[in-house]
Structure formats: structure tokens, C-alpha cells
Amino acid sequence: MSVGQVRIRVPEKAKAGEVITVRVLVTHPMEPLQFKDGKPVPKQYDYIHRIEATYNGKKVFEAETTQAVSQNPLIAFPVKVTEPGTVKVIFYDTMGKTYTGEAQIKF
């Protein structure tokens, strides 16, 4: 997988009112803090710092992360589905890049 590839897993089918689990994996190095002589090396580190998810355009999940998150982070969150639609997840990194993935919720 190349950097920034987003893979989303949702159930094959859902029912109106059901709470489903959305699982998302993004390929990213999540550069850890580096130290020299016991002090942090001053530089701009490359890691994902914010995650947003929407379901049919409505925000259903938001998180802020730090360098403590592992390489190629996997996140999971619940969503109550009311109709067929699209789950969209956007990852923002500290270098100004965004990585987006979408999955269809089917009834």
C-alpha cells in the first residue's frame, strides 16, 4: 500500500436504526518524535493530527491525534444508520496533505 491509501470496512448490509462499526485503515508513516542528547530535535514532524468522518454529509466522528499513534493507524467508530448512503473519512497530516476514503452503506 502507498502512503495515504485509505481502506474502509463496513458491514455488507445494514438495517435502518442499526448501529454499525466502521473500521478505517490509512497508510502513513506517523513519524515519531526524535531526540538528540536527550532533547527533542526541532523540526516539523509528519503525522496525522486530525480525523473527520461523515455519513451522508453529516459529521459523525472527529478525533485529534498525536505522534503516539502507531504507523498505519487503524480506527473504528460506531455510526447509527438511518438510510443507505456514504461514509466518508478524511485524515489530515501535519504537512498539509489530506487522505480520503469512502464506503457505501447498503440496506
Backbone bond lengths (Angstrom), bond angles and torsions (degrees), N, CA, C in turn:
res aa  C-N    CA-C-N  psi(-1)  N-CA   C-N-CA  omega(-1)  CA-C   N-CA-C  phi
1 M - - - 1.459 - - 1.531 109.23 -
2 S 1.320 116.41 140.56 1.454 121.21 178.34 1.525 110.40 -88.74
3 V 1.325 115.07 159.98 1.464 119.99 -179.63 1.525 109.37 -58.08
4 G 1.323 115.21 133.80 1.450 120.94 177.38 1.511 115.45 91.17
5 Q 1.330 117.20 -2.51 1.470 118.62 178.23 1.526 108.90 -72.18
6 V 1.329 115.78 129.94 1.469 121.77 -178.38 1.525 108.46 -113.13
7 R 1.326 115.92 127.40 1.469 121.50 176.68 1.518 108.79 -120.22
8 I 1.339 116.05 129.71 1.464 121.47 -177.40 1.524 109.25 -120.45
9 R 1.334 115.70 135.23 1.467 121.50 174.96 1.515 109.52 -117.52
10 V 1.323 114.52 127.54 1.463 121.95 174.60 1.523 106.76 -132.64
11 P 1.332 118.19 160.29 1.467 119.33 176.83 1.535 110.96 -59.55
12 E 1.328 116.70 150.23 1.463 120.93 179.70 1.517 111.88 -60.63
13 K 1.340 116.23 -38.54 1.464 121.10 178.20 1.521 109.15 -141.07
14 A 1.314 114.98 151.15 1.462 121.13 177.82 1.523 108.22 -137.65
15 K 1.326 115.51 169.72 1.465 121.55 177.36 1.521 108.74 -118.93
16 A 1.303 116.82 152.13 1.465 121.41 177.62 1.524 109.77 -56.27
17 G 1.326 116.75 132.04 1.456 122.15 179.87 1.515 114.39 88.14
18 E 1.315 117.29 -8.23 1.469 121.27 -179.04 1.528 110.51 -76.85
19 V 1.338 115.90 145.46 1.458 121.46 173.85 1.529 106.83 -98.18
20 I 1.332 116.15 118.50 1.457 121.00 -179.72 1.529 109.38 -108.37
21 T 1.318 115.95 161.04 1.457 121.07 174.64 1.513 108.90 -103.84
22 V 1.320 115.54 125.62 1.461 122.08 176.06 1.524 106.73 -100.32
23 R 1.335 116.54 127.42 1.466 121.89 178.59 1.528 107.83 -115.15
24 V 1.335 115.54 131.61 1.455 120.37 -175.76 1.519 110.11 -132.95
25 L 1.333 115.72 133.13 1.463 122.84 177.27 1.520 107.67 -121.83
26 V 1.323 116.84 131.39 1.466 121.09 175.33 1.525 107.63 -123.60
27 T 1.331 115.42 137.73 1.459 120.82 177.40 1.525 108.17 -86.13
28 H 1.325 115.96 115.75 1.466 120.80 -178.66 1.528 108.26 -159.17
29 P 1.344 118.36 139.86 1.472 120.29 -177.48 1.520 114.75 -70.54
30 M 1.337 117.98 -22.31 1.472 121.72 179.69 1.531 110.34 46.97
31 E 1.318 115.55 64.44 1.464 123.39 -175.00 1.529 111.63 -52.93
32 P 1.339 117.21 121.30 1.471 120.36 -179.02 1.531 111.50 -79.30
33 L 1.315 115.58 158.35 1.463 122.51 177.12 1.524 108.58 -62.31
34 Q 1.316 116.49 134.22 1.466 121.42 179.51 1.521 109.79 -107.49
35 F 1.335 115.15 146.19 1.456 121.12 -179.40 1.520 110.33 -122.48
36 K 1.340 115.56 147.69 1.458 121.85 173.32 1.516 106.23 -139.35
37 D 1.293 116.03 125.36 1.466 122.00 -177.17 1.523 111.45 56.39
38 G 1.333 116.55 36.09 1.447 122.20 176.25 1.517 115.05 79.43
39 K 1.326 117.29 3.33 1.460 120.67 -179.39 1.524 110.04 -119.67
40 P 1.335 117.18 146.63 1.468 119.40 178.22 1.526 111.96 -62.21
41 V 1.317 116.10 138.42 1.458 121.09 175.89 1.524 107.69 -75.69
42 P 1.354 117.74 122.01 1.465 119.45 -178.87 1.542 111.37 -75.68
43 K 1.313 115.77 112.81 1.455 122.61 176.77 1.517 108.42 -166.69
44 Q 1.308 116.56 169.01 1.462 119.84 176.32 1.528 107.61 -87.56
45 Y 1.324 116.18 117.49 1.452 121.50 -178.72 1.527 110.73 -89.35
46 D 1.322 115.87 146.78 1.467 122.52 -177.57 1.525 109.52 -98.36
47 Y 1.329 116.09 105.60 1.463 120.94 176.75 1.529 109.05 -153.98
48 I 1.315 115.83 159.31 1.460 120.97 177.75 1.521 108.08 -76.67
49 H 1.333 116.25 127.67 1.463 119.62 -177.21 1.525 113.09 -114.75
50 R 1.357 116.61 -13.03 1.467 117.91 179.73 1.519 110.42 -149.40
51 I 1.337 115.19 144.24 1.462 122.36 178.89 1.521 107.61 -132.65
52 E 1.328 116.10 134.66 1.463 121.26 176.32 1.521 108.77 -132.06
53 A 1.330 116.29 142.66 1.463 120.57 176.29 1.517 109.27 -134.02
54 T 1.343 114.90 141.85 1.462 120.85 177.08 1.525 109.13 -127.25
55 Y 1.314 114.49 153.62 1.471 122.31 173.77 1.513 105.88 -126.68
56 N 1.320 116.24 115.17 1.475 122.55 -175.47 1.529 111.52 51.95
57 G 1.339 115.67 41.10 1.458 121.32 176.29 1.514 116.29 85.16
58 K 1.333 118.61 -7.00 1.465 122.32 -179.32 1.527 109.03 -101.54
59 K 1.336 116.97 130.04 1.458 120.92 -179.07 1.528 110.42 -64.87
60 V 1.342 116.26 126.54 1.460 121.16 -178.78 1.531 112.62 -120.83
61 F 1.344 116.37 -10.31 1.468 119.74 -178.68 1.518 108.55 -158.03
62 E 1.334 114.67 139.91 1.459 120.50 175.79 1.522 107.69 -149.83
63 A 1.335 116.84 138.65 1.462 120.31 179.47 1.523 109.39 -148.43
64 E 1.318 115.59 147.83 1.459 122.17 171.23 1.515 106.54 -110.94
65 T 1.336 116.33 134.95 1.457 120.58 -177.32 1.529 110.31 -121.60
66 T 1.322 114.81 170.47 1.458 121.89 179.24 1.524 108.91 -128.25
67 Q 1.316 115.20 -176.04 1.463 120.60 177.80 1.524 112.18 -68.28
68 A 1.305 117.87 -9.65 1.462 120.99 179.97 1.528 112.46 -72.16
69 V 1.330 117.59 -13.49 1.466 121.72 178.69 1.518 108.53 -76.42
70 S 1.320 116.31 138.13 1.462 121.32 -175.43 1.523 113.10 -68.59
71 Q 1.306 114.63 164.53 1.462 122.03 174.22 1.524 109.16 -59.34
72 N 1.329 117.86 144.57 1.463 123.60 -178.83 1.532 111.33 52.55
73 P 1.329 117.30 62.03 1.463 119.91 -174.57 1.530 114.03 -64.59
74 L 1.312 113.63 142.52 1.470 123.29 175.60 1.518 106.55 -115.40
75 I 1.341 116.29 125.89 1.454 120.07 177.31 1.524 108.65 -123.57
76 A 1.313 115.45 156.34 1.467 121.29 176.46 1.523 107.42 -141.09
77 F 1.338 114.95 142.73 1.455 119.28 178.71 1.523 109.05 -152.44
78 P 1.345 116.80 152.62 1.463 120.48 179.66 1.526 111.49 -86.67
79 V 1.325 115.47 148.21 1.466 121.89 175.29 1.522 107.81 -139.26
80 K 1.334 116.42 129.50 1.461 120.50 174.03 1.521 107.25 -87.29
81 V 1.345 116.03 116.71 1.461 120.64 -176.81 1.529 110.14 -93.74
82 T 1.326 114.75 138.53 1.459 120.21 -178.65 1.521 112.46 -117.14
83 E 1.322 115.31 -17.71 1.463 121.70 -179.31 1.526 108.63 -162.61
84 P 1.318 117.97 162.42 1.462 119.44 175.21 1.530 108.97 -59.74
85 G 1.313 116.94 148.99 1.462 119.04 -179.51 1.502 112.71 175.66
86 T 1.315 114.48 -160.60 1.454 122.07 -173.76 1.519 111.66 -118.81
87 V 1.330 115.45 132.92 1.459 122.30 169.55 1.521 106.02 -101.56
88 K 1.330 115.79 126.61 1.462 121.43 -179.76 1.520 108.30 -122.92
89 V 1.337 116.65 131.15 1.459 121.52 -179.69 1.526 108.61 -123.17
90 I 1.332 115.67 130.93 1.463 121.59 179.39 1.526 109.22 -121.57
91 F 1.326 115.70 129.93 1.464 123.30 175.46 1.529 107.74 -107.79
92 Y 1.333 117.15 135.05 1.463 122.94 178.87 1.520 108.23 -115.94
93 D 1.353 116.94 129.17 1.464 117.72 177.36 1.524 110.59 -107.70
94 T 1.325 115.45 171.42 1.461 121.44 -174.35 1.524 113.23 -74.62
95 M 1.316 118.10 -6.51 1.462 122.03 177.36 1.529 111.49 -95.67
96 G 1.346 116.71 5.00 1.451 121.35 177.98 1.519 114.63 88.44
97 K 1.314 117.42 5.62 1.465 120.55 179.45 1.529 110.02 -89.38
98 T 1.326 115.35 151.17 1.463 120.94 174.70 1.518 108.45 -124.11
99 Y 1.321 114.81 147.74 1.460 122.84 179.92 1.525 107.09 -129.25
100 T 1.329 117.05 125.04 1.455 121.53 -171.98 1.521 111.37 -124.58
101 G 1.328 115.67 142.12 1.457 121.95 173.56 1.517 109.55 -138.94
102 E 1.338 115.72 152.31 1.464 121.21 178.39 1.521 110.00 -135.03
103 A 1.325 115.08 151.05 1.472 121.81 174.54 1.523 108.13 -142.29
104 Q 1.317 115.14 148.26 1.458 121.41 -179.41 1.531 110.18 -94.98
105 I 1.326 115.84 133.82 1.463 121.97 173.22 1.529 106.20 -96.22
106 K 1.322 115.72 121.81 1.469 120.53 -178.57 1.513 110.23 -114.39
107 F 1.323 115.09 144.39 1.465 121.28 176.45 1.505 107.94 -104.27
